[in-house]
Structure formats: structure tokens, C-alpha cells
Amino acid sequence: MICSIEAFRLPAISDRELFEEADRLRRANFGNVIELCAIINIKSGNCSMDCKFCAQRRGSNAPGHGLLDAATLEQEILKLAAGPYRHIGLVASGGRLERSDLERLVAVVEKLPPAIRARLCASLGRLDAASLAMLKNCGIRRLHHNLETSSDFYRQVCTSQSWKARRDTVLRALETDLEVCCGGLFGMGESWQNRIDLALELAAMGVQNIPLNFLHPQADSPLGNRQPMPANEALRTIAIFRHILPKATLRVCGGRPICLGQRQDEMFGAGANALMSGNYLTTKGIGLARDLEMLENLGFVVDRAR
């Protein structure tokens, strides 16, 4: 297991060695099966948070909308449920979803078939134990809540919520017996050690579903002038997470098109076994048809919803 920056530096471990072992670990734990997910932006903009990477941050001019009405929300969920996605993310902007909106969301979910409810993943910000229990009782099995980066670097990108508060939400979800999807965003100026520390923290908490996002600089955000992470650096980041978390689902999500570009097919050889298909919250993604074509050409099988 790679635990320090020293072990990560060349020539301590080469690209070939790093990727070969990451690929071996992926194949040993997941074979040739790849899992897909997609998201619905159920509430957008008007956020009180000051996350420097986000186009919806406090004070931005990004367009927004309140919680989707019940009919539209149900329609959007059913549309994705007809596809090959194992998980359907319901993503709301803001530090936390207001209780009234949570109750409206739960009312929609309760009307869905149990098999569809079980595929839903709620990304609703900070939630207390009672709110998490509401989600579980209505049939949602998974909470998404990223730590974003290591505790040491976190205050460089967000001051409106502490890293500990993020971690506490994750721990409460685990205590509620919800599955947790929790990962980070890379390319914000953090060090390799920061990335390794985040992977180690996720491993220590027992998180087994980890989204890996890469900064897509937004012109109206404080990190808008940063250059996208080079493809090889993104691939090495995926690989280091596979080394530290050999049995976790590593899902490549935001920033995939701009960082990996023509090298997207290499993410699986770097250890990824899942990906988000379709658009992201504020940026365009890769269409499902193109992703399915890529996976078929590479000889992978999509782990479809049961």
C-alpha cells in the first residue's frame, strides 16, 4: 500500500508498475464489470456555500431553480431508471436541503416502485440523523456526500463549512446503515500527499463507493484560471486510490472529458471500475451511447440494475 509521497515519486514507482498493479487489483475484485450512474439536478444555484471550485457558489450569477415539482422529478427519475444505470443521483445545491423540500422529495420517492427507490442516491448536503432516517425509511439506500479533499487542504477551498462537518454527515449516514458514496475533487492545487491522505481517511471510515472528480475550471469561480489536470496525472490519481482502496468502487465522474480527453479508455487500466455517464451539474459530460460503445470496444460488461 502506498501511504506517503515518497513512495509515489518517480522513480520509486513507474507509470507501468503503478498502472499494472492497479489494473490487477481492479480485475481481481471486479473482473470485467463496469458500473454506471447518472445524476438529476433536482435543485440548482442560490447556494450559501463559498466553495472556490463551484459555479453555483455564493455570489455567483449561475442560473438556478428550486426543487423540481413532483411530476417533473418523478418523470426524470423514471427516464433514467429505464437505462442501464445502477445508481441515480438526486443532487440538490446548498449546504443542506430544507426540511420542507426533504419532505416533498420523500413523498415523490415513496410512490416509486421499490426496485427504483433502491437505485436512488441522495446528495442533499448536511443532514442530521432524523433526516437520514427519513431517507432510509422511504427506500433510499445510499447517501452521496464528498469530503472533497484532505482535512489539511480543505480550508483553502471552502470556509463556509468545516471538513469535520462533512465527515460527520458521512459518519451519521454510516451509523444509519445507509450506503455512502464519498470522494473528492482533484486539481485544485492540492499536493499528492493531500490526495493520499484523503484516500487513507476514506479507507479508515470504511467507505466503499468513491467518486473521483477532476476540476473543470469555471470562468466565474475563484479557481477558474487553473489549468485542467493533465491526463497522466489524473490516471495516476485513480491508480493511487486503487492501491489504497483495492476493493472499493472507484467511479470517475466530473471533469472526465476535459482531463482525460482521448485517453478515457485508460481509466480502467488505472483501476477505475465505474463511471458517471451523461451531464454533470454545471458542465457537459459524455453521452450514454458513446460510453456504452467505449465499454463494448474494450470488452467490458455493464453491471445493469437488477
HELIX and SHEET records of a PDB file:
HELIX    1   1 ILE A    5  PHE A    8  1                                   4    
HELIX    2   2 ASP A   15  PHE A   30  1                                  16    
HELIX    3   3 ALA A   70  ALA A   81  1                                  12    
HELIX    4   4 ARG A   99  GLU A  110  1                                  12    
HELIX    5   5 PRO A  114  ARG A  117  1                                   4    
HELIX    6   6 ALA A  129  ASN A  137  1                                   9    
HELIX    7   7 TYR A  154  GLN A  156  5                                   3    
HELIX    8   8 TRP A  163  GLU A  175  1                                  13    
HELIX    9   9 TRP A  192  MET A  205  1                                  14    
HELIX   10  10 ALA A  231  ILE A  244  1                                  14    
HELIX   11  11 ARG A  256  LEU A  260  1                                   5    
HELIX   12  12 GLY A  261  GLU A  266  5                                   6    
HELIX   13  13 LEU A  288  ASN A  297  1                                  10    
SHEET    1   A 9 GLU A 179  CYS A 181  0                                        
SHEET    2   A 9 ARG A 142  HIS A 144  1                                        
SHEET    3   A 9 LEU A 120  SER A 123  1                                        
SHEET    4   A 9 HIS A  87  ALA A  92  1                                        
SHEET    5   A 9 VAL A  33  LYS A  43  1                                        
SHEET    6   A 9 ALA A 274  MET A 276  1                                        
SHEET    7   A 9 THR A 249  VAL A 252  1                                        
SHEET    8   A 9 ASN A 209  PHE A 214  1                                        
SHEET    9   A 9 GLY A 184  PHE A 186  1                                        
SHEET    1   B 6 GLU A 179  CYS A 181  0                                        
SHEET    2   B 6 ARG A 142  HIS A 144  1                                        
SHEET    3   B 6 LEU A 120  SER A 123  1                                        
SHEET    4   B 6 HIS A  87  ALA A  92  1                                        
SHEET    5   B 6 VAL A  33  LYS A  43  1                                        
SHEET    6   B 6 VAL A 301  VAL A 302  1                                        
END                                                                             
